[in-house]
Each structure stands twice: as C-alpha cells, then as structure tokens.
Amino acid sequence: MKKIVLTGAAGRLGSYLREPLTKMANELVSSDIVDDIGKLYEGETYVKADLANLSEITSLLESADMVVHFGAIGDEAPFEDILQSNIIGAYTVWEAARVNGLRRVVYASSIHAVGMHPRNEYIGTDVPHKPDTFYGLAKCFAEDLASLYWDKFQMESVCMRILSCAQVTNARALGSWLSYDDLIHMVEQSVNTPLTGHTIVYGVSNNDRAPVDNSNATFLGYRPKDNAEQFAEKILAEEPPQDVNDPTFLYQGGPFAAVMPGNSGLANMNVINDKKEN
C-alpha cells in the first residue's frame, strides 16, 4: 500500500497504532488537532486537521489508499460536542474518502452502539443498535454511514466495536478487555483482508468471559490471543458487591449505560493513561 492515514494519532489508542501502521504502507500520515505529536517514526508524517472541516479532511486523504479513523471525542459529552467531532467528523471522513477514491475506511466504533443490550446476553454483530449515550448514538450513525457508502459507492469499511481497550481494573473488563497487541492485530487484519464489504467486528480479546460473538466476522482472520482471565483472581478478590439494580452491571455499556446523556462515562471508570511514548 502506498499511503495510510491515521486520525486520532495523538490519542492513547492511536499511540499504539502509529508504528505498526508505518510497516503496512510506504507512507503513514498521522493526524489530530494538536500542534505536534513529538518524534515521528520512519515513514510517518504529521498533519494537523480538524475532523469537522471537510476541506481539511479532503486534503488530508488525498492520494491515500485507506484511512484508519480513530479521531473523535472518546467519552460521553454534551450533544453539541459529539455532533461536531463524532458525527460531522464521521461524515467528513467518509465523504472525503469517497471524493479521493479510497478503498476502505477502518473505523473505531464501540460497544456503546449496542450498549443497552443486557450484559448477560451473548450478542452477535447483527444485533440491532441500542446506544447507551450520545457517544454511542454517534457510533450508530457512523456504522450506518459506512453501510450507506458501501451500498451506494462500493467503498469498503470495517467497523471495530471496541469494548474496553485499557488495563483491566474491574470485573466487567474480565470480559470486555482488548489488549493493545490484539488491537494492533485487529487493525492489521482490517487493513489486509482482501475484501470486506461493510463489516462489523467486536474489538475484544480472547477472554473466557467475553459477552460478544464474532462468528460473522471470522473471514477477517482476527484471532486474538490475550485473555483477561489472568487477572481474574486479583480483580474478583478486590471487587465490591454489585448492585443488581445498577445499569452499570446490567448492560453491555457498563458505566456508560448508567450516566445521564451528556455526562462523562469515563469519570466512573479507573482508566489508566498508559499512552505509548516513542
């Protein structure tokens, strides 16, 4: 591949994708809204661009083969903020990709697109959307946008519904954990698979307690290796009793299912910022 564009390159997950993506194309263009992301890897350049600005994103994607779209607000927020970054931002990426003739959008979707499905149900990639927040609603919009651009323009997409890609700090994460190594593997498979059409795959490691089913996406060759069960004894020994009436424990979206729309879901999660430093 000649050129891949990565949005959200300054974020925690983006920091783990930059180096692997440089090995998958002659050129990686990393992008975000910060002025600088520090030292660049060989074959990587950085371009500051605003996802809500169609002309900037159209220029960013010029001559690219694919875009790996991780840029957006990564938490629940007021609707006006989600609208600009996550909803309009998704539109600009797909439209700019269409205008520039890109082959595929690889998109960081989320479990929060289906976060109000009960946690004790083993759900597949074909379940109806049931967003738990404005953040989840934006993921539904982007997944449907991906479907539209595939049906209308034959532009491929892989929408990766990430469950929780962070260190395991609670009992829910024993099922929802996606390790950084498995994240990289999932992105690599989403880029390398010859034909994807419009595909949804859950971003989750090979956890014994995983609450989702990826059987409809096995053709991607995504075979996660890590398992959160290695953390179970310590986590369960420290976990306080769960309230059976608390939506945090009842629904796939966890803490996001419990907050009022517009209020942070991450504020109720002990997410450790272990962003990769190069």
C-alpha positions in Angstrom: 0.0 0.0 0.0 1.2 3.5 -0.8 -0.4 5.6 1.9 -2.5 5.1 5.0 -3.9 8.0 7.0 -4.5 7.6 10.8 -6.8 10.0 12.6 -6.7 10.4 16.3 -3.0 9.8 16.3 -2.4 11.8 19.5 -4.8 9.6 21.5 -4.0 6.7 23.7 -5.1 4.0 21.2 -3.6 5.9 18.3 -0.2 6.0 20.0 -0.1 2.2 19.8 -1.1 2.1 16.1 1.3 4.6 14.7 4.4 2.4 14.5 2.6 -0.8 13.2 0.9 1.2 10.5 4.2 2.5 9.2 5.1 -1.1 8.3 1.9 -1.5 6.3 2.4 1.3 3.7 5.1 3.3 2.1 3.7 6.4 3.9 1.7 6.9 7.1 0.1 10.3 7.6 -0.9 10.7 11.2 -3.4 13.4 12.1 -5.0 15.0 15.1 -5.9 18.5 16.4 -2.8 19.0 18.5 0.1 21.1 17.1 2.7 18.3 17.5 2.8 14.6 18.4 6.5 14.5 19.0 9.1 12.2 17.4 7.9 10.6 14.2 8.6 7.0 13.1 10.3 6.3 9.8 7.9 6.8 7.0 5.5 8.8 9.2 4.5 12.5 8.7 2.1 14.5 10.8 -0.7 16.9 9.6 -2.9 18.8 12.0 -6.5 18.7 10.8 -10.0 19.3 12.2 -12.4 16.5 11.6 -15.3 18.9 11.4 -13.7 20.7 8.4 -14.5 18.8 5.2 -11.9 20.7 3.1 -9.1 19.9 5.6 -10.0 16.2 5.7 -10.4 16.0 1.9 -6.9 17.4 1.6 -5.6 15.0 4.3 -6.9 12.0 2.5 -5.6 12.9 -0.9 -3.9 10.0 -2.7 -4.4 7.7 0.3 -5.4 4.0 -0.1 -7.1 3.7 3.3 -7.9 5.7 6.4 -7.8 4.3 9.9 -10.3 6.5 11.7 -9.7 6.8 15.5 -10.2 10.5 15.8 -13.2 11.8 17.9 -14.2 12.6 21.5 -13.6 9.3 23.3 -16.2 9.7 26.0 -19.8 10.8 26.5 -20.1 14.6 26.2 -22.8 17.2 25.6 -24.5 16.6 22.3 -23.2 19.7 20.6 -19.6 18.5 21.1 -20.4 15.0 20.0 -22.2 16.4 16.9 -19.1 18.3 15.7 -16.3 15.8 16.4 -18.0 12.4 16.2 -21.0 12.8 13.9 -19.9 15.5 11.5 -16.4 14.2 11.8 -17.5 10.8 10.7 -19.3 12.3 7.7 -16.3 14.3 6.6 -14.0 11.2 6.7 -16.4 9.1 4.6 -17.2 11.8 2.2 -13.5 12.8 1.8 -12.7 9.1 1.3 -15.3 8.9 -1.4 -14.1 12.0 -3.2 -10.5 10.8 -3.1 -11.4 7.3 -4.2 -10.2 5.5 -1.1 -10.7 1.8 -1.0 -11.7 1.4 2.7 -12.4 3.1 6.0 -11.2 1.2 9.1 -13.2 2.7 11.9 -13.0 2.7 15.7 -16.6 2.0 16.6 -17.7 1.0 20.1 -19.7 -1.4 22.2 -21.7 1.7 23.1 -23.5 1.5 19.8 -25.2 -1.6 21.3 -24.6 -0.7 25.0 -28.2 -1.1 26.2 -28.3 -4.8 25.3 -28.3 -6.8 28.5 -24.9 -7.8 29.7 -25.9 -11.5 30.2 -26.9 -11.9 26.6 -24.2 -13.2 24.2 -24.7 -10.8 21.3 -23.5 -11.1 17.7 -22.5 -8.4 15.3 -26.0 -8.4 13.8 -28.0 -7.3 16.8 -30.0 -4.0 16.4 -28.4 -0.8 17.5 -29.2 0.1 21.1 -27.0 3.1 22.0 -26.4 4.0 25.7 -25.3 7.6 25.3 -24.9 10.4 22.7 -21.4 8.9 22.2 -23.0 5.5 21.4 -25.5 7.2 19.1 -22.7 8.8 17.1 -21.2 5.3 16.7 -24.5 4.1 15.3 -24.5 7.0 12.9 -21.0 6.1 11.7 -21.8 2.4 11.3 -24.9 3.3 9.2 -22.9 5.8 7.2 -20.4 3.1 6.5 -23.3 0.9 5.3 -24.6 3.7 3.1 -21.3 4.3 1.4 -20.8 0.6 0.7 -24.2 0.2 -0.8 -24.1 3.5 -2.8 -20.4 3.7 -3.7 -18.9 0.3 -3.0 -16.5 1.8 -0.6 -15.5 -0.8 2.0 -15.4 -0.4 5.7 -14.6 -2.4 8.9 -16.3 -1.0 12.0 -14.5 -2.3 15.0 -16.8 -2.2 18.1 -14.2 -1.9 20.8 -15.3 -3.0 24.2 -12.6 -1.7 26.6 -9.1 -1.3 25.4 -7.4 -0.3 28.7 -5.8 -2.0 31.6 -8.0 -4.5 33.5 -9.2 -2.7 36.7 -12.7 -4.1 37.3 -14.8 -7.3 36.9 -16.5 -6.1 33.7 -13.2 -5.8 32.0 -12.6 -9.6 32.5 -15.0 -10.0 29.6 -14.6 -6.7 27.7 -10.8 -6.3 27.7 -9.0 -5.7 24.4 -5.2 -5.8 24.8 -3.0 -3.4 22.8 -1.5 -6.4 20.9 -4.9 -7.7 19.9 -6.0 -4.1 18.9 -3.0 -3.9 16.6 -3.8 -7.4 15.2 -7.4 -6.4 14.6 -6.4 -3.2 12.7 -3.8 -5.1 10.7 -6.4 -7.7 9.7 -9.0 -5.0 8.9 -6.4 -3.4 6.6 -5.0 -6.5 5.0 -8.1 -8.6 4.3 -8.6 -8.5 0.5 -12.4 -7.9 0.5 -14.5 -6.7 3.5 -17.6 -5.0 2.1 -19.3 -3.4 5.1 -18.2 -5.4 8.1 -18.7 -5.2 11.9 -16.3 -6.9 14.3 -16.1 -6.7 18.1 -12.8 -5.4 19.5 -12.3 -7.9 22.3 -9.5 -10.2 23.3 -9.8 -14.0 23.7 -11.4 -13.7 27.1 -13.2 -16.6 28.7 -15.9 -14.2 29.8 -16.3 -12.3 26.5 -20.0 -11.3 26.1 -20.0 -11.0 22.3 -19.8 -13.2 19.3 -17.5 -12.5 16.3 -18.5 -15.6 14.3 -19.9 -13.4 11.5 -16.5 -11.7 11.0 -14.2 -14.7 11.1 -13.2 -14.1 7.5 -11.2 -11.2 8.7 -8.7 -13.6 10.2 -8.9 -11.8 13.5 -7.7 -14.3 16.1 -7.0 -12.6 19.4 -4.5 -14.3 21.7 -4.7 -12.5 25.1 -7.1 -13.5 27.8 -8.2 -11.4 30.8 -8.7 -14.4 33.0 -5.0 -14.0 34.1 -6.3 -11.0 36.1 -9.4 -12.6 37.5 -8.3 -13.8 40.9 -6.9 -10.4 41.9 -9.8 -8.4 40.4 -12.6 -10.5 41.9 -10.9 -10.5 45.3 -11.0 -6.7 45.4 -14.3 -6.1 43.6 -17.1 -4.7 45.9 -20.6 -6.4 45.8 -22.6 -5.4 42.6 -26.0 -3.8 42.9 -28.4 -5.9 40.7 -30.4 -2.7 40.0 -27.4 -0.7 38.8 -27.4 -0.3 35.0 -23.6 -0.4 35.2 -23.8 -4.1 35.9 -26.9 -4.9 33.8 -26.0 -3.7 30.3 -23.2 -4.1 27.8 -22.2 -0.5 28.0 -21.3 -0.7 31.7 -20.8 2.8 33.3 -22.0 4.5 30.1 -25.3 2.8 30.5 -25.7 4.3 33.9 -24.9 8.0 33.2 -27.3 10.7 32.1 -26.8 11.7 28.5 -24.0 14.3 28.2 -22.2 13.2 31.4 -18.9 11.5 31.2 -18.9 7.7 31.4 -15.1 7.6 31.8 -15.4 9.5 35.1 -16.8 6.4 36.7 -14.0 4.1 35.3 -10.5 3.8 36.5 -8.9 4.1 33.1 -5.1 4.2 33.4 -3.5 6.5 30.8 -0.6 4.3 29.6 -0.2 6.1 26.3 2.8 4.8 24.4 5.8 7.1 24.3 8.1 6.7 21.3 
